[in-house]
């Protein structure tokens, strides 16, 4: 497993840093954009009626991330959605360090190529601070999830947080790491 982690981290340290420094015309090596963390989030609205839903999602997210997940609670009550403050409504995981690089490597080289009719990630998925947000419609695209053992297909959202200062430097970083973007936009 360490070889996989080292592959992406080594690529960043040996190739990407130097290229980014030249392309973005940076003087300081510490100003080069880098990935800080990866956050995986799943909203489980059905947890209000199905108490096992949170537990099932937790198990699946822990398999995907390789780390213990945290249950998110509602911050305020919303009568229209029958949500009360403090009720479990989601599951999240934040990855840093070795697990982050291992997950990113898996995302770039295994998960994204498995997407059907994939034409690339849209550039508008990068926010003004250079962070990338990717939404997936189902958890079954991850190799750890066995289709026969899931109770329901659920979507999940992945946020890759960087030190980039703007959209352009964030996009350059992601392109050099190997994330495929849509050529149209």
N, C-alpha and C positions, 0 to 999 in steps of 0.2 A: 504493500500500500504506500509506503514511503517513496517508492520510485515514481508512482503516479503524481504524488504531491510535488516531488522535486522537479518533475517534468515542466509543469506550468510555472512554478516559481523560478526555476532556472532560466526558462525562456524569458520571463520578465526581467530578471537581473542581468542576463547576458546580452539579449537582443533589444528588447522593447525599450528599456530605460534610455539607452544611447540614441536610438532612432527618434524617440519622443523628444529628447533633449534638443536634437538637431532640428527636427520639424517644427517644434513649438518655439524655437530660438530662446531656450532657457539657459541661464548662466550657472545656476545652482542645481546640483544633482537632487537636492531635497525638494525642489520645486516641481519635479517631474510627477505627474499624476500617478496614483497607485490605488489599488482596491483596498478598502479598509475593512468592509464586512459585507456579508450576504445575509439578507433577511428573507425567510420563507414564511408566508402567512396564508392561512385558510380560514375563511369565514364559515361558521357552522350555524346558520339560522335555524335549522331544524332541531337544534339542541333543546329548544323550548318544549318540544313534544316528544322527542326521542332522546332519552338520557344516555343511551349507549353511543350515540353519534360522536360525542366529544372524545370518548375513549377510543373508538375506532379510528378517528382522524389522527389522534395523538400517536397511535401505533404506526400508522402509515407515514406520517411526517418524520417520526424518529427513524424509520427504516430508510427513508429518502436522504435525510440529513446526516445520519450517523451520530446523532446527539439528542439528548433529552429535550423535549418540547415543553412549552409553557402555555397554560390555558389563559386566554384573554377574557376579561370580564367586561360587561357593559358599564360604561362610565356614567350614563344617565338613563333614566326611564323614558321610553318612547311608547305612548299608548297605542298609536296606530300600528306598530309592529308587535305589540304585546310583550315588550321588553321592559324588565325592571332592572334598576341599578344593581350591579353585583352578580347578575346571572351570567354563566359561561356562554360566550357567543363565538369563540374562535380559538385557534391554536397557532402559535408562532414559534420560530426557532431563529436565533441569530448565530451565524457562523463567523469565526475569525481564525486567523493563523493557518495552521496546517489543514484543518477540516474545511476551511473556506477554499483553499487552493484545490483540494481534492474534489470538492463539490463543483467548483467552476470547471475543472478539467472534465468531469463527468458530464456536466451540462453542455459544454462546447463540443465534445467529441462523441458522445453517445446519445444524449437526449434530443438535442436539436436536430441531428440528422434523422432521427426516428419520426419526426413530425411529418404527417401526410400533407401533400400540397403546400409545402413550406417554400415561400419565396423570399425569405429574409425578414429580419426584424426591422420595423419601421424606425426611421430616425427620430420621429416625434415621441418615441418611447424614452428618450433621454430628456431629463428635466433641465432647467436652467443652471443647475449646479453640477451637471455632468454625471448624474446618477442614472442608472438604467433600470427600468421597470418592465418586467415581462410577465404576462398572464398566460396561464395554461388552462385549457378547458377540462382536462382530466388528468388524474394522477397516474394513470396506467402507462404513460409514456416513459416513466422511470423504470429501469430494469429490476429494481428491488420489489416492486409491487406485482403480486400475482393476481391476475384478473379474477380467478375463481374465488379468491379469499376476501374480496372487497364487498361491502354491503351496498354501496352507492357510488356512482361516479361524481367526483367533486372537482371543482377548479381550485387552482392555487396561484398565488402571486409571489414572484421573486423580485427583490430589489437588491441591486448591486450598488453599494455606496462607495464613492471614490473621493479622492482629494482634489479632483479636477475643479477648476474655477468656472468653466463654462461648457456649453454644449459641444463646441468644436474639439476642445482638448479631451473631453470625455469620450467622444466618438472615436477619435484617433486611438486612445488607449484600448477601447473595446475591439476595434478592428485589428490592432496589432496582437491582441490576445487570441484572436481567432473567432470572434463572434460575427456571424454573417449578417450583414445589413442588406435591406432591399435596395437594389440598384436604381430604382425609379425615382425615389425621393432624395 
